[in-house]
Amino acid sequence: MNGFKQKAAEGVRLLNDIGFDIGTYHISVWGALRLVIVVVLMFAFAQIVGKLARRMFRRIDRLDRTQQVLGEKIATIVVWALAFFIGIDVLGISLTALTVFSGAFGLAIGFGLQKTFGNLIAGIILLMDRSIKPGDVIAVNDGTGMSFGEVKKIGIRAVSVTTRDNREYLIPNEILMTTQVENWSYSSREVAIQIPVGVAYGSDLEQVQKLLLEAVSSVPRVLSFPSPGVLLSAFGPSSIDMAVVAWIDDPEGGVGNVKSDILMAVWRLFRDNGVQIPFPQQELSIKDSEGLRILAEALKSHTKTAPDEPG
């Protein structure tokens, strides 16, 4: 055993002799190898302890999903900070020696890592005030319009939002903190859907109202309370405009499919009961005038003098 220790100490001395000096600092192969070993162990320690901390928070049933995610984020930050200071202590680096680089490091954070730290803090704030949490349905602007998606995960840098067409958006936390967000399930999961329907003039509006309510009630996802409603919204140029209001409590399941089911039921009931859905029509009236009479006479005379077509 003593012989092994002596050989190990001799190997360390040899590796320590291979190097060069910069001022009062000696940089050697052993120092570089020691640095690599400590960094690898530090990362392994942070990864293992962080994973154990996340599992521990997920097993605490009295915390909801938002509180669990918040605890995981804080535990991850604490574990990585602890691993960093342990690594500094093992390497024997004095914290006062780091003051030489504090100015440059501060500039690097200010310019290069500003967005990263901003998104980190914004993610923690989102989890603390619970304005956006996993499972919420929010509006996402995909460049072509507004689409709705479910919040799957609030990460350190971004929030993962999955839409109904299985597209996943990674929205930086800072954007959700500084811009207006439409959250469909912030205080309640009940969402109203308004569907415009037009019927022809001369229709029996009481019958139309009854048929619309029957169509809405036939869709399984529509809630019976709050109860659906039918509103007379306007007398349009070619139709009587009405609006159907229905409520759902599962917006993550999509809204377009509910509208489609309601409109299909309306179409079948209108067809079976003879209710007409009008299309835009325009009437053109030409007033009599001297110019029109002259033009008509000219056309008539031209027709009479035109040669007959060959038979």
C-alpha positions as CSV (number, residue, x, y, z in Angstrom):
1,M,0.0,0.0,0.0
2,N,2.8,2.4,0.9
3,G,4.6,1.5,-2.3
4,F,1.4,2.4,-4.3
5,K,1.2,5.8,-2.5
6,Q,4.8,6.5,-3.2
7,K,4.4,5.7,-6.9
8,A,1.3,7.8,-7.1
9,A,3.0,10.7,-5.4
10,E,6.0,10.4,-7.8
11,G,3.6,10.3,-10.8
12,V,1.9,13.5,-9.6
13,R,5.3,15.2,-9.2
14,L,6.3,14.2,-12.7
15,L,3.0,15.5,-14.2
16,N,3.3,18.7,-12.1
17,D,6.9,19.3,-13.4
18,I,5.6,19.2,-17.0
19,G,4.2,22.7,-17.6
20,F,5.1,26.4,-17.7
21,D,4.9,29.5,-15.6
22,I,2.8,32.6,-16.1
23,G,3.9,35.2,-13.6
24,T,3.4,33.6,-10.2
25,Y,1.1,30.9,-11.5
26,H,2.4,27.4,-12.5
27,I,0.3,25.7,-15.2
28,S,1.1,21.9,-15.4
29,V,-0.4,18.7,-16.9
30,W,-1.4,17.6,-13.4
31,G,-3.2,20.9,-12.8
32,A,-5.1,20.6,-16.1
33,L,-5.9,16.9,-15.4
34,R,-7.1,17.8,-11.9
35,L,-9.3,20.6,-13.2
36,V,-10.9,18.2,-15.8
37,I,-11.6,15.6,-13.1
38,V,-13.1,18.1,-10.7
39,V,-15.3,19.7,-13.4
40,V,-16.6,16.2,-14.5
41,L,-17.3,15.2,-10.9
42,M,-19.0,18.6,-10.3
43,F,-21.3,18.1,-13.3
44,A,-22.1,14.5,-12.4
45,F,-22.9,15.6,-8.8
46,A,-25.2,18.4,-10.0
47,Q,-27.0,16.1,-12.4
48,I,-27.6,13.3,-9.9
49,V,-28.6,15.5,-7.0
50,G,-30.8,17.7,-9.3
51,K,-32.6,14.6,-10.6
52,L,-33.1,13.3,-7.1
53,A,-34.5,16.7,-6.0
54,R,-36.9,16.8,-9.0
55,R,-38.2,13.3,-8.2
56,M,-38.7,14.3,-4.6
57,F,-40.8,17.3,-5.5
58,R,-42.9,15.2,-7.9
59,R,-43.7,12.8,-5.1
60,I,-45.1,15.5,-2.8
61,D,-48.9,15.1,-3.5
62,R,-50.0,18.2,-1.5
63,L,-48.2,20.4,-4.1
64,D,-50.0,21.1,-7.4
65,R,-48.1,20.9,-10.7
66,T,-47.1,24.5,-10.7
67,Q,-45.6,24.4,-7.2
68,Q,-43.8,21.2,-8.1
69,V,-42.2,22.8,-11.2
70,L,-41.3,25.9,-9.1
71,G,-39.6,23.8,-6.5
72,E,-37.7,21.9,-9.1
73,K,-36.4,25.1,-10.7
74,I,-35.2,26.5,-7.4
75,A,-33.6,23.2,-6.3
76,T,-31.8,23.0,-9.7
77,I,-30.4,26.5,-9.2
78,V,-29.3,25.7,-5.6
79,V,-27.7,22.4,-6.6
80,W,-25.7,24.0,-9.4
81,A,-24.5,26.9,-7.2
82,L,-23.5,24.4,-4.5
83,A,-21.6,22.3,-7.0
84,F,-19.8,25.4,-8.4
85,F,-18.6,26.5,-4.9
86,I,-17.5,23.0,-4.0
87,G,-15.5,22.7,-7.2
88,I,-13.8,26.1,-6.4
89,D,-13.0,24.9,-2.9
90,V,-11.6,21.5,-4.1
91,L,-9.4,23.2,-6.7
92,G,-8.1,25.6,-4.0
93,I,-9.0,28.7,-5.9
94,S,-9.5,31.7,-3.7
95,L,-12.6,33.7,-4.3
96,T,-10.6,36.8,-4.0
97,A,-8.6,35.8,-7.0
98,L,-11.8,35.8,-9.1
99,T,-12.2,39.6,-8.5
100,V,-9.7,40.1,-11.3
101,F,-12.2,38.7,-13.7
102,S,-15.3,40.0,-12.1
103,G,-15.5,43.1,-14.4
104,A,-15.2,41.1,-17.6
105,F,-17.6,38.5,-16.3
106,G,-20.1,41.2,-15.4
107,L,-19.8,42.6,-19.0
108,A,-20.3,39.1,-20.4
109,I,-23.5,38.7,-18.3
110,G,-24.7,42.1,-19.2
111,F,-24.3,41.7,-23.0
112,G,-24.1,38.0,-23.8
113,L,-26.2,36.4,-21.1
114,Q,-28.8,39.2,-20.5
115,K,-31.6,37.4,-22.3
116,T,-30.7,34.1,-20.7
117,F,-30.9,35.4,-17.1
118,G,-33.9,37.5,-18.0
119,N,-35.8,34.3,-19.3
120,L,-34.6,32.4,-16.2
121,I,-36.0,35.0,-13.8
122,A,-39.2,35.4,-15.9
123,G,-39.8,31.7,-15.8
124,I,-39.6,31.7,-12.0
125,I,-41.9,34.7,-11.7
126,L,-44.5,33.0,-14.0
127,L,-44.4,29.9,-11.7
128,M,-44.7,32.0,-8.6
129,D,-47.7,34.2,-9.6
130,R,-49.3,31.2,-11.5
131,S,-50.5,33.4,-14.3
132,I,-49.4,30.7,-16.8
133,K,-49.0,27.1,-15.7
134,P,-48.8,23.6,-17.3
135,G,-52.1,22.6,-18.7
136,D,-53.3,26.1,-19.4
137,V,-54.6,26.9,-22.9
138,I,-53.2,30.2,-24.3
139,A,-53.4,32.0,-27.6
140,V,-50.3,31.8,-29.8
141,N,-49.5,34.1,-32.7
142,D,-47.9,31.9,-35.4
143,G,-47.5,34.7,-38.0
144,T,-50.6,33.8,-39.9
145,G,-53.1,34.5,-37.1
146,M,-54.0,33.4,-33.6
147,S,-54.0,29.7,-32.8
148,F,-54.5,28.1,-29.4
149,G,-52.2,25.7,-27.7
150,E,-51.8,23.9,-24.4
151,V,-48.8,24.7,-22.1
152,K,-46.9,21.5,-21.8
153,K,-43.8,22.7,-19.9
154,I,-42.3,25.8,-18.4
155,G,-38.5,25.5,-18.8
156,I,-35.6,27.6,-17.7
157,R,-35.5,29.4,-21.1
158,A,-38.9,29.0,-22.7
159,V,-42.4,27.8,-22.4
160,S,-43.4,24.8,-24.6
161,V,-46.9,25.2,-26.1
162,T,-48.5,22.5,-28.3
163,T,-51.3,23.4,-30.7
164,R,-54.1,21.1,-32.0
165,D,-52.1,20.4,-35.2
166,N,-49.3,19.0,-33.1
167,R,-47.0,22.0,-33.7
168,E,-44.9,22.9,-30.7
169,Y,-43.9,26.5,-30.0
170,L,-41.0,27.4,-27.7
171,I,-41.9,30.9,-26.5
172,P,-39.2,32.7,-24.4
173,N,-40.4,33.3,-20.9
174,E,-39.5,37.0,-21.1
175,I,-42.0,37.5,-24.0
176,L,-44.9,36.0,-22.0
177,M,-43.9,38.4,-19.1
178,T,-43.9,41.6,-21.2
179,T,-46.7,41.0,-23.7
180,Q,-50.4,40.5,-23.5
181,V,-51.3,36.8,-23.3
182,E,-54.8,35.4,-23.8
183,N,-55.2,32.6,-21.2
184,W,-58.3,30.6,-21.6
185,S,-58.0,28.7,-18.4
186,Y,-56.5,31.2,-16.0
187,S,-59.4,31.5,-13.5
188,S,-61.9,29.1,-15.1
189,R,-61.8,26.4,-17.7
190,E,-65.2,27.3,-19.0
191,V,-65.0,29.0,-22.4
192,A,-67.8,30.4,-24.5
193,I,-68.0,29.8,-28.3
194,Q,-70.0,32.1,-30.4
195,I,-71.1,30.9,-33.9
196,P,-72.9,33.2,-36.4
197,V,-75.8,31.7,-38.4
198,G,-77.9,33.5,-41.0
199,V,-81.5,32.5,-42.1
200,A,-83.7,33.8,-44.9
201,Y,-86.2,36.6,-44.3
202,G,-89.7,35.1,-43.8
203,S,-88.3,32.3,-41.6
204,D,-90.1,31.4,-38.4
205,L,-87.6,32.8,-35.8
206,E,-89.1,30.8,-32.9
207,Q,-88.7,27.6,-34.9
208,V,-85.2,28.6,-35.9
209,Q,-84.3,29.3,-32.2
210,K,-85.7,25.9,-31.2
211,L,-83.7,24.1,-34.0
212,L,-80.5,25.9,-33.1
213,L,-80.8,24.9,-29.4
214,E,-81.5,21.3,-30.4
215,A,-78.4,21.3,-32.7
216,V,-76.2,22.7,-29.9
217,S,-77.5,20.2,-27.3
218,S,-76.7,17.3,-29.6
219,V,-72.9,17.9,-29.4
220,P,-71.4,16.0,-26.4
221,R,-68.7,18.5,-25.5
222,V,-71.2,21.4,-25.0
223,L,-72.1,22.0,-21.4
224,S,-75.7,22.1,-20.2
225,F,-74.7,24.7,-17.6
226,P,-74.0,27.4,-18.4
227,S,-76.9,26.7,-20.8
228,P,-76.5,27.4,-24.5
229,G,-78.3,30.5,-26.0
230,V,-79.4,32.0,-29.3
231,L,-79.2,35.7,-29.9
232,L,-80.7,37.8,-32.7
233,S,-77.7,40.0,-33.6
234,A,-78.8,42.0,-36.7
235,F,-81.0,42.3,-39.8
236,G,-78.5,41.9,-42.5
237,P,-78.8,43.0,-46.2
238,S,-79.8,39.4,-47.3
239,S,-80.4,37.5,-44.1
240,I,-81.5,37.6,-40.5
241,D,-78.3,37.3,-38.5
242,M,-78.3,35.2,-35.4
243,A,-75.6,33.9,-33.0
244,V,-75.4,30.6,-31.1
245,V,-73.5,30.7,-27.8
246,A,-72.2,27.4,-26.4
247,W,-69.9,26.7,-23.4
248,I,-67.2,24.0,-23.1
249,D,-64.8,23.2,-20.2
250,D,-62.1,21.4,-22.1
251,P,-60.5,24.1,-24.4
252,E,-57.3,21.9,-24.8
253,G,-59.5,19.6,-26.9
254,G,-59.9,22.3,-29.5
255,V,-62.6,24.8,-30.5
256,G,-62.9,24.4,-34.3
257,N,-64.1,20.8,-34.0
258,V,-66.9,21.9,-31.7
259,K,-68.0,24.6,-34.1
260,S,-67.9,22.1,-37.0
261,D,-70.1,19.6,-35.1
262,I,-72.6,22.3,-34.2
263,L,-72.8,23.7,-37.7
264,M,-73.2,20.2,-39.2
265,A,-76.2,19.5,-36.8
266,V,-77.7,22.9,-37.8
267,W,-77.4,22.1,-41.5
268,R,-79.2,18.8,-41.0
269,L,-82.0,20.2,-38.9
270,F,-82.5,23.2,-41.3
271,R,-82.6,20.9,-44.3
272,D,-85.1,18.5,-42.6
273,N,-87.4,21.4,-41.5
274,G,-87.3,23.6,-44.6
275,V,-85.3,26.5,-43.1
276,Q,-83.4,28.3,-45.8
277,I,-79.9,29.7,-45.4
278,P,-79.7,32.6,-47.9
279,F,-76.8,33.7,-50.1
280,P,-76.1,37.4,-50.9
281,Q,-78.3,38.7,-53.8
282,Q,-78.3,42.1,-55.5
283,E,-80.9,43.7,-57.8
284,L,-79.8,46.0,-60.6
285,S,-82.3,48.7,-61.8
286,I,-81.8,50.8,-64.9
287,K,-83.7,54.1,-65.1
288,D,-85.1,55.3,-68.4
289,S,-83.2,58.2,-70.0
290,E,-82.7,59.9,-73.4
291,G,-79.2,58.5,-73.8
292,L,-80.4,54.9,-73.2
293,R,-83.2,55.4,-75.8
294,I,-80.7,56.6,-78.4
295,L,-78.5,53.7,-77.7
296,A,-81.4,51.2,-78.0
297,E,-82.4,52.8,-81.4
298,A,-78.9,52.6,-82.7
299,L,-78.6,48.9,-81.7
300,K,-82.0,48.2,-83.3
301,S,-81.1,49.8,-86.6
302,H,-77.7,48.1,-86.6
303,T,-79.4,44.7,-86.2
304,K,-81.7,45.4,-89.2
305,T,-78.9,46.5,-91.5
306,A,-76.6,43.7,-90.6
307,P,-76.1,41.0,-93.4
308,D,-77.6,37.6,-92.8
309,E,-75.3,34.9,-91.6
310,P,-74.5,32.2,-94.1
311,G,-76.8,29.2,-93.6
